């Protein structure tokens, strides 16, 4: 029979001495193997005790609540003003045609109608209706994508362009001239400027 021994400690020495004393009462000779068997039995008995269980009324620390992920950020709406201005600039050089609203020929209000519609923004077709629908914008507060309105004489709005910044706008001027840039500082447009408006929602 094999006996697996635990490390020899001071407690083990005390147990051996106790076994020798007990053995001496019955015999003068000490049986060392028998003592080892007794020690092993005691150690095995000590290892076979039930594991510790906390009392039923013991206080326990609650498990931490799971960390939830932060909500995703709401998408930032596109700046339609910049899109409108850039779209109008891409049409520079297109032909003028009275009543034209794209995709390759335009009159002034047809150009405005086309670039807004391409971006999913519904707008009226004529320059007068576009100004009546637009949110008024002061000349000092103009932003790219805003509209600038003009009239030759009388109360009727006769012309419209798409502002692109720095006092410049894109428009379809008249028969014989293609879609082009012009300046609000030009004498004709400065004298005939009526107002400005915005047909898109700012973010």
N, CA and C atoms as a LAMMPS dump frame, in Angstrom:
ITEM: TIMESTEP
0
ITEM: NUMBER OF ATOMS
609
ITEM: BOX BOUNDS ff ff ff
-5.0000000000000000e+02 5.0000000000000000e+02
-5.0000000000000000e+02 5.0000000000000000e+02
-5.0000000000000000e+02 5.0000000000000000e+02
ITEM: ATOMS id mol type element x y z
1 1 1 N 0.856 -1.19 0
2 1 2 C 0 0 0
3 1 3 C 0.886 1.231 0
4 2 1 N 0.558 2.206 -0.87
5 2 2 C 1.327 3.447 -0.912
6 2 3 C 0.679 4.461 -0.005
7 3 1 N 1.491 5.222 0.689
8 3 2 C 1.01 6.29 1.569
9 3 3 C 1.557 7.605 1.043
10 4 1 N 0.672 8.533 0.733
11 4 2 C 1.091 9.848 0.232
12 4 3 C 1.2 10.787 1.41
13 5 1 N 2.386 11.269 1.65
14 5 2 C 2.667 12.07 2.836
15 5 3 C 2.523 13.557 2.535
16 6 1 N 2.034 14.264 3.522
17 6 2 C 1.989 15.725 3.43
18 6 3 C 3.31 16.268 3.914
19 7 1 N 3.634 17.526 3.669
20 7 2 C 4.913 18.103 4.136
21 7 3 C 5.018 17.987 5.659
22 8 1 N 6.261 17.679 6.141
23 8 2 C 6.513 17.478 7.555
24 8 3 C 6.616 18.829 8.254
25 9 1 N 5.673 19.076 9.199
26 9 2 C 5.604 20.357 9.89
27 9 3 C 5.728 20.14 11.373
28 10 1 N 5.721 21.264 12.137
29 10 2 C 5.789 21.171 13.603
30 10 3 C 4.599 20.411 14.148
31 11 1 N 3.425 20.583 13.565
32 11 2 C 2.242 19.846 14.011
33 11 3 C 2.426 18.361 13.784
34 12 1 N 3.062 18.01 12.653
35 12 2 C 3.309 16.596 12.381
36 12 3 C 4.246 16.015 13.416
37 13 1 N 5.258 16.769 13.84
38 13 2 C 6.206 16.276 14.864
39 13 3 C 5.505 16.035 16.176
40 14 1 N 4.574 16.929 16.518
41 14 2 C 3.833 16.752 17.769
42 14 3 C 2.997 15.496 17.718
43 15 1 N 2.402 15.218 16.579
44 15 2 C 1.588 14.015 16.435
45 15 3 C 2.443 12.762 16.547
46 16 1 N 3.656 12.803 15.995
47 16 2 C 4.558 11.632 16.092
48 16 3 C 4.927 11.371 17.543
49 17 1 N 5.263 12.425 18.271
50 17 2 C 5.626 12.254 19.689
51 17 3 C 4.476 11.676 20.48
52 18 1 N 3.246 12.135 20.149
53 18 2 C 2.073 11.62 20.847
54 18 3 C 1.888 10.142 20.548
55 19 1 N 2.104 9.775 19.256
56 19 2 C 1.961 8.365 18.875
57 19 3 C 3.003 7.511 19.548
58 20 1 N 4.241 8.023 19.704
59 20 2 C 5.292 7.256 20.385
60 20 3 C 4.935 7.026 21.844
61 21 1 N 4.374 8.064 22.477
62 21 2 C 4.015 7.929 23.894
63 21 3 C 2.951 6.872 24.075
64 22 1 N 1.939 6.889 23.165
65 22 2 C 0.868 5.905 23.249
66 22 3 C 1.396 4.511 22.969
67 23 1 N 2.305 4.397 22.046
68 23 2 C 2.836 3.084 21.71
69 23 3 C 3.716 2.548 22.821
70 24 1 N 4.335 3.473 23.578
71 24 2 C 5.233 3.036 24.66
72 24 3 C 4.498 2.382 25.804
73 25 1 N 3.239 2.664 25.909
74 25 2 C 2.473 2.046 26.983
75 25 3 C 2.264 0.547 26.76
76 26 1 N 2.305 0.147 25.498
77 26 2 C 2.046 -1.27 25.194
78 26 3 C 3.282 -1.996 24.742
79 27 1 N 4.278 -1.211 24.25
80 27 2 C 5.482 -1.874 23.751
81 27 3 C 6.651 -0.928 23.86
82 28 1 N 7.852 -1.455 24.105
83 28 2 C 9.036 -0.64 24.187
84 28 3 C 9.506 -0.208 22.793
85 29 1 N 9.195 -0.982 21.797
86 29 2 C 9.631 -0.637 20.429
87 29 3 C 8.579 0.236 19.743
88 30 1 N 9.038 1.237 19.054
89 30 2 C 8.129 2.194 18.385
90 30 3 C 8.013 1.833 16.901
91 31 1 N 6.76 1.713 16.441
92 31 2 C 6.528 1.372 15.03
93 31 3 C 6.311 2.675 14.246
94 32 1 N 7.313 3.129 13.551
95 32 2 C 7.226 4.394 12.805
96 32 3 C 6.207 4.343 11.67
97 33 1 N 6.13 3.238 10.897
98 33 2 C 5.096 3.186 9.855
99 33 3 C 3.692 3.301 10.412
100 34 1 N 3.467 2.652 11.545
101 34 2 C 2.115 2.731 12.133
102 34 3 C 1.797 4.162 12.531
103 35 1 N 2.781 4.884 13.044
104 35 2 C 2.552 6.278 13.413
105 35 3 C 2.214 7.126 12.208
106 36 1 N 2.91 6.866 11.098
107 36 2 C 2.634 7.632 9.899
108 36 3 C 1.223 7.386 9.397
109 37 1 N 0.775 6.154 9.484
110 37 2 C -0.589 5.85 9.059
111 37 3 C -1.578 6.607 9.911
112 38 1 N -1.324 6.712 11.2
113 38 2 C -2.217 7.453 12.099
114 38 3 C -2.235 8.929 11.779
115 39 1 N -1.056 9.474 11.486
116 39 2 C -0.975 10.901 11.144
117 39 3 C -1.727 11.189 9.851
118 40 1 N -1.547 10.315 8.853
119 40 2 C -2.232 10.496 7.575
120 40 3 C -3.724 10.464 7.755
121 41 1 N -4.198 9.565 8.626
122 41 2 C -5.644 9.477 8.868
123 41 3 C -6.163 10.758 9.492
124 42 1 N -5.384 11.338 10.433
125 42 2 C -5.812 12.589 11.068
126 42 3 C -5.844 13.736 10.06
127 43 1 N -4.813 13.792 9.219
128 43 2 C -4.767 14.88 8.238
129 43 3 C -5.892 14.757 7.219
130 44 1 N -6.175 13.537 6.77
131 44 2 C -7.266 13.341 5.822
132 44 3 C -8.597 13.7 6.433
133 45 1 N -8.738 13.407 7.712
134 45 2 C -9.992 13.753 8.388
135 45 3 C -10.167 15.257 8.455
136 46 1 N -9.034 15.97 8.674
137 46 2 C -9.134 17.428 8.754
138 46 3 C -9.449 18.041 7.405
139 47 1 N -9.034 17.385 6.281
140 47 2 C -9.287 17.917 4.943
141 47 3 C -10.677 17.578 4.435
142 48 1 N -11.369 16.684 5.117
143 48 2 C -12.673 16.245 4.622
144 48 3 C -13.823 17.032 5.218
145 49 1 N -13.496 18.104 5.955
146 49 2 C -14.574 18.908 6.542
147 49 3 C -15.312 19.669 5.449
148 50 1 N -16.582 19.975 5.688
149 50 2 C -17.403 20.679 4.701
150 50 3 C -16.887 22.093 4.494
151 51 1 N -16.965 22.657 3.242
152 51 2 C -16.513 24.037 2.992
153 51 3 C -17.365 25.034 3.76
154 52 1 N -16.764 26.184 4.009
155 52 2 C -17.446 27.217 4.792
156 52 3 C -18.631 27.77 4.004
157 53 1 N -19.756 27.891 4.684
158 53 2 C -20.952 28.509 4.117
159 53 3 C -21.33 29.711 4.952
160 54 1 N -21.544 30.874 4.357
161 54 2 C -21.927 32.049 5.142
162 54 3 C -23.309 31.852 5.728
163 55 1 N -23.569 32.423 6.893
164 55 2 C -24.91 32.306 7.488
165 55 3 C -25.967 32.915 6.589
166 56 1 N -27.197 32.426 6.78
167 56 2 C -28.299 32.851 5.914
168 56 3 C -28.562 34.346 5.996
169 57 1 N -28.306 34.961 7.175
170 57 2 C -28.582 36.386 7.334
171 57 3 C -27.36 37.261 7.078
172 58 1 N -26.332 36.662 6.477
173 58 2 C -25.114 37.447 6.221
174 58 3 C -25.391 38.499 5.154
175 59 1 N -24.813 39.702 5.32
176 59 2 C -24.982 40.788 4.359
177 59 3 C -24.034 40.585 3.184
178 60 1 N -24.536 40.686 1.99
179 60 2 C -23.709 40.532 0.797
180 60 3 C -23.695 41.833 0.012
181 61 1 N -22.616 42.049 -0.691
182 61 2 C -22.484 43.258 -1.518
183 61 3 C -23.192 43.014 -2.835
184 62 1 N -24.152 43.851 -3.21
185 62 2 C -24.868 43.627 -4.47
186 62 3 C -23.942 43.762 -5.669
187 63 1 N -24.212 42.964 -6.678
188 63 2 C -23.409 43.028 -7.903
189 63 3 C -23.614 44.378 -8.581
190 64 1 N -22.556 44.954 -9.167
191 64 2 C -22.71 46.256 -9.829
192 64 3 C -23.662 46.149 -11.015
193 65 1 N -24.416 47.204 -11.217
194 65 2 C -25.355 47.238 -12.343
195 65 3 C -24.575 47.262 -13.645
196 66 1 N -25.068 46.569 -14.673
197 66 2 C -24.352 46.585 -15.953
198 66 3 C -24.274 47.989 -16.527
199 67 1 N -23.124 48.308 -17.107
200 67 2 C -22.908 49.637 -17.687
201 67 3 C -23.545 49.667 -19.067
202 68 1 N -24.493 50.55 -19.25
203 68 2 C -25.172 50.646 -20.536
204 68 3 C -24.381 51.552 -21.47
205 69 1 N -24.458 51.263 -22.749
206 69 2 C -23.768 52.079 -23.746
207 69 3 C -24.48 53.422 -23.897
208 70 1 N -23.724 54.504 -24.078
209 70 2 C -24.38 55.811 -24.277
210 70 3 C -25.184 55.801 -25.555
211 71 1 N -26.284 56.533 -25.59
212 71 2 C -27.091 56.567 -26.818
213 71 3 C -26.314 57.164 -27.973
214 72 1 N -26.597 56.651 -29.148
215 72 2 C -25.914 57.159 -30.34
216 72 3 C -26.306 58.615 -30.585
217 73 1 N -25.317 59.409 -31.028
218 73 2 C -25.581 60.821 -31.296
219 73 3 C -26.527 60.968 -32.479
220 74 1 N -27.404 61.928 -32.369
221 74 2 C -28.344 62.177 -33.462
222 74 3 C -27.581 62.704 -34.669
223 75 1 N -27.945 62.261 -35.869
224 75 2 C -27.236 62.743 -37.058
225 75 3 C -27.394 64.247 -37.232
226 76 1 N -26.323 64.891 -37.653
227 76 2 C -26.362 66.337 -37.876
228 76 3 C -26.975 66.608 -39.239
229 77 1 N -28.001 67.436 -39.313
230 77 2 C -28.625 67.704 -40.61
231 77 3 C -27.665 68.392 -41.559
232 78 1 N -27.845 68.109 -42.834
233 78 2 C -26.964 68.7 -43.834
234 78 3 C -27.214 70.2 -43.942
235 79 1 N -26.164 70.946 -44.311
236 79 2 C -26.304 72.383 -44.528
237 79 3 C -26.753 72.571 -45.969
238 80 1 N -28.07 72.671 -46.163
239 80 2 C -28.602 72.758 -47.519
240 80 3 C -28.18 74.042 -48.226
241 81 1 N -27.897 75.097 -47.466
242 81 2 C -27.471 76.332 -48.113
243 81 3 C -26.208 76.14 -48.932
244 82 1 N -25.216 75.481 -48.341
245 82 2 C -23.966 75.204 -49.064
246 82 3 C -24.245 74.324 -50.276
247 83 1 N -25.101 73.306 -50.092
248 83 2 C -25.421 72.4 -51.204
249 83 3 C -26.085 73.156 -52.353
250 84 1 N -27.003 74.046 -52.011
251 84 2 C -27.702 74.824 -53.048
252 84 3 C -26.712 75.688 -53.829
253 85 1 N -25.827 76.382 -53.095
254 85 2 C -24.846 77.25 -53.743
255 85 3 C -23.909 76.456 -54.648
256 86 1 N -23.435 75.312 -54.15
257 86 2 C -22.514 74.505 -54.959
258 86 3 C -23.206 73.945 -56.191
259 87 1 N -24.46 73.537 -56.029
260 87 2 C -25.192 72.986 -57.162
261 87 3 C -25.393 74.066 -58.232
262 88 1 N -25.716 75.274 -57.792
263 88 2 C -25.883 76.377 -58.751
264 88 3 C -24.576 76.672 -59.467
265 89 1 N -23.463 76.628 -58.747
266 89 2 C -22.162 76.904 -59.362
267 89 3 C -21.805 75.862 -60.425
268 90 1 N -22.243 74.628 -60.217
269 90 2 C -21.951 73.59 -61.217
270 90 3 C -22.71 73.815 -62.524
271 91 1 N -23.726 74.677 -62.479
272 91 2 C -24.515 74.947 -63.682
273 91 3 C -24.029 76.169 -64.451
274 92 1 N -22.991 76.82 -63.94
275 92 2 C -22.428 77.973 -64.662
276 92 3 C -21.996 77.523 -66.059
277 93 1 N -22.429 78.276 -67.048
278 93 2 C -22.127 77.929 -68.445
279 93 3 C -23.298 77.308 -69.175
280 94 1 N -24.342 76.851 -68.415
281 94 2 C -25.528 76.275 -69.062
282 94 3 C -26.275 77.362 -69.853
283 95 1 N -27.042 76.96 -70.854
284 95 2 C -27.734 77.908 -71.737
285 95 3 C -28.918 78.561 -71.026
286 96 1 N -29.202 79.793 -71.443
287 96 2 C -30.434 80.456 -70.999
288 96 3 C -31.552 80.08 -71.963
289 97 1 N -32.731 79.785 -71.384
290 97 2 C -33.921 79.589 -72.199
291 97 3 C -35.124 80.037 -71.388
292 98 1 N -35.911 80.915 -71.988
293 98 2 C -37.095 81.408 -71.271
294 98 3 C -38.029 80.232 -70.964
295 99 1 N -38.422 80.125 -69.683
296 99 2 C -39.273 79.02 -69.261
297 99 3 C -38.505 77.749 -68.953
298 100 1 N -37.177 77.76 -69.142
299 100 2 C -36.388 76.546 -68.914
300 100 3 C -36.145 76.285 -67.431
301 101 1 N -36.26 75.021 -67.041
302 101 2 C -35.996 74.637 -65.642
303 101 3 C -35.122 73.392 -65.576
304 102 1 N -34.177 73.302 -66.52
305 102 2 C -33.189 72.234 -66.495
306 102 3 C -33.581 71.04 -67.352
307 103 1 N -32.675 70.101 -67.444
308 103 2 C -31.384 70.088 -66.742
309 103 3 C -30.24 70.79 -67.47
310 104 1 N -30.474 71.25 -68.715
311 104 2 C -29.365 71.862 -69.452
312 104 3 C -29.642 73.281 -69.917
313 105 1 N -30.834 73.834 -69.629
314 105 2 C -31.15 75.211 -69.999
315 105 3 C -32.131 75.775 -68.976
316 106 1 N -31.971 77.087 -68.662
317 106 2 C -32.723 77.66 -67.547
318 106 3 C -33.067 79.119 -67.83
319 107 1 N -34.172 79.571 -67.199
320 107 2 C -34.329 80.996 -66.971
321 107 3 C -34.022 81.219 -65.49
322 108 1 N -34.154 82.471 -64.991
323 108 2 C -33.656 82.758 -63.639
324 108 3 C -34.388 81.966 -62.557
325 109 1 N -35.716 81.968 -62.584
326 109 2 C -36.455 81.236 -61.554
327 109 3 C -36.411 79.731 -61.789
328 110 1 N -36.223 79.328 -63.059
329 110 2 C -36.083 77.906 -63.363
330 110 3 C -34.8 77.339 -62.769
331 111 1 N -33.741 78.151 -62.748
332 111 2 C -32.49 77.724 -62.122
333 111 3 C -32.681 77.502 -60.624
334 112 1 N -33.359 78.458 -59.965
335 112 2 C -33.637 78.327 -58.529
336 112 3 C -34.501 77.093 -58.271
337 113 1 N -35.53 76.93 -59.072
338 113 2 C -36.43 75.784 -58.92
339 113 3 C -35.664 74.468 -59.061
340 114 1 N -34.788 74.398 -60.049
341 114 2 C -34.066 73.162 -60.347
342 114 3 C -33.115 72.764 -59.205
343 115 1 N -32.294 73.704 -58.727
344 115 2 C -31.3 73.322 -57.718
345 115 3 C -31.971 72.933 -56.397
346 116 1 N -33.082 73.563 -56.061
347 116 2 C -33.795 73.186 -54.84
348 116 3 C -34.472 71.824 -54.989
349 117 1 N -35.099 71.615 -56.135
350 117 2 C -35.802 70.349 -56.364
351 117 3 C -34.828 69.179 -56.354
352 118 1 N -33.644 69.376 -56.91
353 118 2 C -32.641 68.319 -56.92
354 118 3 C -32.23 67.9 -55.506
355 119 1 N -32.391 68.796 -54.543
356 119 2 C -32.051 68.504 -53.15
357 119 3 C -33.283 68.133 -52.329
358 120 1 N -34.416 67.941 -53.01
359 120 2 C -35.623 67.524 -52.314
360 120 3 C -36.378 68.642 -51.621
361 121 1 N -36.114 69.887 -52.018
362 121 2 C -36.783 71.042 -51.404
363 121 3 C -37.806 71.586 -52.395
364 122 1 N -39.056 71.558 -51.996
365 122 2 C -40.125 72.019 -52.891
366 122 3 C -40.224 73.548 -52.834
367 123 1 N -40.2 74.174 -53.998
368 123 2 C -40.278 75.638 -54.078
369 123 3 C -41.209 76.028 -55.216
370 124 1 N -41.756 77.262 -55.174
371 124 2 C -42.582 77.738 -56.293
372 124 3 C -41.739 77.904 -57.554
373 125 1 N -42.404 78.115 -58.665
374 125 2 C -41.694 78.167 -59.951
375 125 3 C -41.296 79.573 -60.372
376 126 1 N -42.057 80.605 -60.032
377 126 2 C -41.751 81.958 -60.515
378 126 3 C -40.97 82.753 -59.464
379 127 1 N -40.249 83.765 -59.928
380 127 2 C -39.443 84.589 -59.021
381 127 3 C -40.321 85.301 -57.995
382 128 1 N -41.48 85.804 -58.424
383 128 2 C -42.363 86.516 -57.491
384 128 3 C -42.874 85.583 -56.394
385 129 1 N -43.279 84.381 -56.771
386 129 2 C -43.761 83.416 -55.777
387 129 3 C -42.625 82.92 -54.875
388 130 1 N -41.444 82.824 -55.425
389 130 2 C -40.297 82.393 -54.615
390 130 3 C -39.989 83.418 -53.531
391 131 1 N -40.054 84.706 -53.881
392 131 2 C -39.809 85.721 -52.867
393 131 3 C -40.933 85.745 -51.835
394 132 1 N -42.185 85.566 -52.278
395 132 2 C -43.316 85.574 -51.347
396 132 3 C -43.247 84.41 -50.369
397 133 1 N -42.655 83.295 -50.785
398 133 2 C -42.57 82.092 -49.946
399 133 3 C -41.339 82.098 -49.05
400 134 1 N -40.276 82.731 -49.489
401 134 2 C -39.003 82.668 -48.769
402 134 3 C -39.061 83.409 -47.436
403 135 1 N -38.259 82.926 -46.486
404 135 2 C -38.088 83.638 -45.213
405 135 3 C -37.16 84.829 -45.46
406 136 1 N -37.568 86.038 -45.09
407 136 2 C -36.729 87.216 -45.373
408 136 3 C -35.364 87.132 -44.699
409 137 1 N -34.351 87.607 -45.395
410 137 2 C -32.981 87.638 -44.885
411 137 3 C -32.408 89.028 -45.159
412 138 1 N -31.798 89.627 -44.121
413 138 2 C -31.165 90.932 -44.326
414 138 3 C -29.939 90.778 -45.232
415 139 1 N -29.682 91.833 -45.972
416 139 2 C -28.53 91.767 -46.888
417 139 3 C -27.236 91.509 -46.112
418 140 1 N -27.117 92.059 -44.922
419 140 2 C -25.902 91.868 -44.107
420 140 3 C -25.794 90.456 -43.539
421 141 1 N -26.897 89.681 -43.607
422 141 2 C -26.898 88.328 -43.036
423 141 3 C -26.963 87.255 -44.112
424 142 1 N -26.694 87.612 -45.347
425 142 2 C -26.774 86.64 -46.436
426 142 3 C -25.789 85.486 -46.229
427 143 1 N -26.252 84.275 -46.571
428 143 2 C -25.411 83.079 -46.519
429 143 3 C -25.495 82.366 -47.868
430 144 1 N -24.482 81.568 -48.21
431 144 2 C -24.565 80.786 -49.454
432 144 3 C -25.847 79.957 -49.493
433 145 1 N -26.514 79.984 -50.646
434 145 2 C -27.77 79.268 -50.806
435 145 3 C -28.989 80.154 -50.672
436 146 1 N -28.818 81.356 -50.127
437 146 2 C -29.935 82.302 -50.056
438 146 3 C -30.231 82.84 -51.458
439 147 1 N -31.4 83.432 -51.602
440 147 2 C -31.807 83.987 -52.89
441 147 3 C -31.786 85.513 -52.845
442 148 1 N -31.389 86.107 -53.947
443 148 2 C -31.386 87.568 -54.066
444 148 3 C -32.36 87.949 -55.184
445 149 1 N -33.197 88.95 -54.903
446 149 2 C -34.291 89.315 -55.818
447 149 3 C -34.112 90.74 -56.351
448 150 1 N -34.558 90.928 -57.596
449 150 2 C -34.419 92.218 -58.273
450 150 3 C -35.699 92.523 -59.066
451 151 1 N -35.841 93.815 -59.41
452 151 2 C -36.915 94.215 -60.319
453 151 3 C -36.431 95.414 -61.143
454 152 1 N -36.885 95.467 -62.396
455 152 2 C -36.493 96.561 -63.284
456 152 3 C -37.297 97.82 -62.98
457 153 1 N -38.598 97.691 -62.894
458 153 2 C -39.476 98.831 -62.595
459 153 3 C -40.808 98.284 -62.098
460 154 1 N -41.499 99.097 -61.335
461 154 2 C -42.778 98.642 -60.812
462 154 3 C -42.597 97.688 -59.64
463 155 1 N -43.718 97.175 -59.112
464 155 2 C -43.668 96.36 -57.901
465 155 3 C -43.336 94.887 -58.15
466 156 1 N -43.37 94.454 -59.391
467 156 2 C -43.209 93.015 -59.684
468 156 3 C -41.743 92.591 -59.656
469 157 1 N -41.491 91.47 -59.004
470 157 2 C -40.14 90.882 -58.998
471 157 3 C -39.878 90.309 -60.384
472 158 1 N -38.765 90.723 -60.969
473 158 2 C -38.464 90.289 -62.335
474 158 3 C -37.242 89.385 -62.454
475 159 1 N -36.449 89.271 -61.37
476 159 2 C -35.224 88.475 -61.496
477 159 3 C -34.819 87.909 -60.136
478 160 1 N -34.125 86.761 -60.165
479 160 2 C -33.666 86.101 -58.942
480 160 3 C -32.347 85.384 -59.233
481 161 1 N -31.506 85.303 -58.225
482 161 2 C -30.24 84.577 -58.334
483 161 3 C -29.943 83.835 -57.038
484 162 1 N -28.959 82.945 -57.087
485 162 2 C -28.548 82.143 -55.919
486 162 3 C -27.243 82.727 -55.371
487 163 1 N -27.288 83.19 -54.131
488 163 2 C -26.11 83.801 -53.512
489 163 3 C -25.073 82.721 -53.188
490 164 1 N -23.788 83.021 -53.476
491 164 2 C -22.714 82.049 -53.228
492 164 3 C -21.668 82.554 -52.239
493 165 1 N -21.803 83.802 -51.752
494 165 2 C -20.862 84.347 -50.778
495 165 3 C -20.027 85.477 -51.341
496 166 1 N -19.536 86.334 -50.433
497 166 2 C -18.658 87.451 -50.803
498 166 3 C -19.304 88.402 -51.815
499 167 1 N -20.626 88.596 -51.686
500 167 2 C -21.309 89.54 -52.564
501 167 3 C -21.57 89.028 -53.963
502 168 1 N -21.345 87.746 -54.2
503 168 2 C -21.466 87.168 -55.547
504 168 3 C -22.677 86.235 -55.602
505 169 1 N -23.335 86.174 -56.74
506 169 2 C -24.451 85.245 -56.934
507 169 3 C -24.385 84.62 -58.325
508 170 1 N -25.058 83.482 -58.483
509 170 2 C -25.166 82.784 -59.768
510 170 3 C -26.582 82.978 -60.27
511 171 1 N -26.746 83.24 -61.569
512 171 2 C -28.087 83.427 -62.129
513 171 3 C -28.087 83.127 -63.616
514 172 1 N -29.293 83.017 -64.155
515 172 2 C -29.477 82.899 -65.604
516 172 3 C -29.957 84.271 -66.08
517 173 1 N -29.063 85.099 -66.64
518 173 2 C -29.363 86.528 -66.845
519 173 3 C -30.475 86.813 -67.849
520 174 1 N -30.286 86.413 -69.087
521 174 2 C -31.268 86.73 -70.133
522 174 3 C -30.872 86.01 -71.405
523 175 1 N -31.707 86.124 -72.395
524 175 2 C -31.421 85.484 -73.684
525 175 3 C -30.088 85.99 -74.245
526 176 1 N -29.306 85.084 -74.72
527 176 2 C -27.998 85.446 -75.275
528 176 3 C -26.87 85.347 -74.263
529 177 1 N -27.193 85.159 -72.973
530 177 2 C -26.153 85.015 -71.951
531 177 3 C -26.37 83.715 -71.181
532 178 1 N -25.324 82.973 -71.003
533 178 2 C -25.416 81.711 -70.268
534 178 3 C -25.458 81.956 -68.763
535 179 1 N -25.741 80.917 -68.016
536 179 2 C -25.698 80.986 -66.546
537 179 3 C -24.305 81.454 -66.132
538 180 1 N -24.248 82.455 -65.25
539 180 2 C -22.96 83.062 -64.92
540 180 3 C -22.973 83.672 -63.515
541 181 1 N -21.804 84.19 -63.125
542 181 2 C -21.664 84.915 -61.854
543 181 3 C -21.879 86.399 -62.085
544 182 1 N -22.413 87.074 -61.056
545 182 2 C -22.463 88.531 -61.045
546 182 3 C -22.323 88.99 -59.601
547 183 1 N -22.117 90.315 -59.428
548 183 2 C -21.867 90.873 -58.099
549 183 3 C -23 91.803 -57.668
550 184 1 N -23.328 91.719 -56.39
551 184 2 C -24.325 92.641 -55.828
552 184 3 C -23.804 94.071 -55.808
553 185 1 N -22.489 94.23 -55.965
554 185 2 C -21.893 95.565 -55.955
555 185 3 C -21.92 96.22 -57.34
556 186 1 N -22.286 95.446 -58.345
557 186 2 C -22.437 96.013 -59.687
558 186 3 C -23.552 97.078 -59.659
559 187 1 N -23.339 98.166 -60.372
560 187 2 C -24.295 99.286 -60.314
561 187 3 C -25.724 98.851 -60.597
562 188 1 N -25.93 98.062 -61.64
563 188 2 C -27.294 97.671 -62.019
564 188 3 C -27.957 96.859 -60.897
565 189 1 N -27.253 95.865 -60.372
566 189 2 C -27.852 94.987 -59.364
567 189 3 C -27.97 95.692 -58.001
568 190 1 N -27.051 96.605 -57.723
569 190 2 C -27.172 97.366 -56.472
570 190 3 C -28.419 98.256 -56.497
571 191 1 N -28.668 98.887 -57.642
572 191 2 C -29.813 99.806 -57.754
573 191 3 C -31.158 99.065 -57.825
574 192 1 N -31.153 97.857 -58.361
575 192 2 C -32.413 97.125 -58.561
576 192 3 C -32.633 96.008 -57.535
577 193 1 N -31.751 95.938 -56.547
578 193 2 C -31.899 94.926 -55.497
579 193 3 C -33.15 95.225 -54.658
580 194 1 N -33.986 94.215 -54.455
581 194 2 C -35.229 94.369 -53.696
582 194 3 C -35.108 93.752 -52.304
583 195 1 N -34.513 92.597 -52.24
584 195 2 C -34.405 91.904 -50.957
585 195 3 C -33.843 90.508 -51.143
586 196 1 N -33.765 89.791 -50.046
587 196 2 C -33.216 88.434 -50.066
588 196 3 C -34.101 87.519 -49.238
589 197 1 N -34.008 86.233 -49.515
590 197 2 C -34.821 85.263 -48.778
591 197 3 C -34.179 83.89 -48.773
592 198 1 N -34.766 83.006 -47.996
593 198 2 C -34.21 81.658 -47.803
594 198 3 C -35.353 80.648 -47.918
595 199 1 N -35.165 79.642 -48.753
596 199 2 C -36.188 78.617 -48.956
597 199 3 C -35.818 77.268 -48.327
598 200 1 N -34.775 77.241 -47.517
599 200 2 C -34.354 76.013 -46.849
600 200 3 C -34.284 76.266 -45.344
601 201 1 N -34.319 75.204 -44.58
602 201 2 C -34.234 75.314 -43.128
603 201 3 C -32.778 75.268 -42.687
604 202 1 N -32.37 76.221 -41.857
605 202 2 C -31.001 76.212 -41.33
606 202 3 C -30.929 75.254 -40.162
607 203 1 N -29.744 74.693 -39.879
608 203 2 C -29.585 73.777 -38.752
609 203 3 C -29.248 74.53 -37.486
